[in-house]
């Protein structure tokens, strides 16, 4: 899955999530149907990697707390502690980029990409 993201006019803070396992945990998707270990890679139009994440809780505790607060503020559903879903909290300048979600081990399955504009 590779959604495009366009930022216009000025820098924009975004919460971007690649969700696979949480679909099974919280939404009842059948075991084995979701992407087991999503990796989220944000790239510029040129192909340059802006940011990437595997396992959202691999961030520092301060970043985890900020991600949880922002997710709650924008109305995103909570992620299970210890889950393998991927999350980025980034500020992007105007331009075009893509958010690609693949599985860390090359598995296939259902995943969603969520992009939330963060307002302070």
Protein Blocks (a to p, Z undefined) as FASTA:
>chain_A
ZZddddehiacdddddddfklmmmmnopaehkacfbacdddddfkopafbdcehjklpcf
klmmmmmmmmmmnopacddehiabdcddddddedddddddddfklpacddddddddddZZ
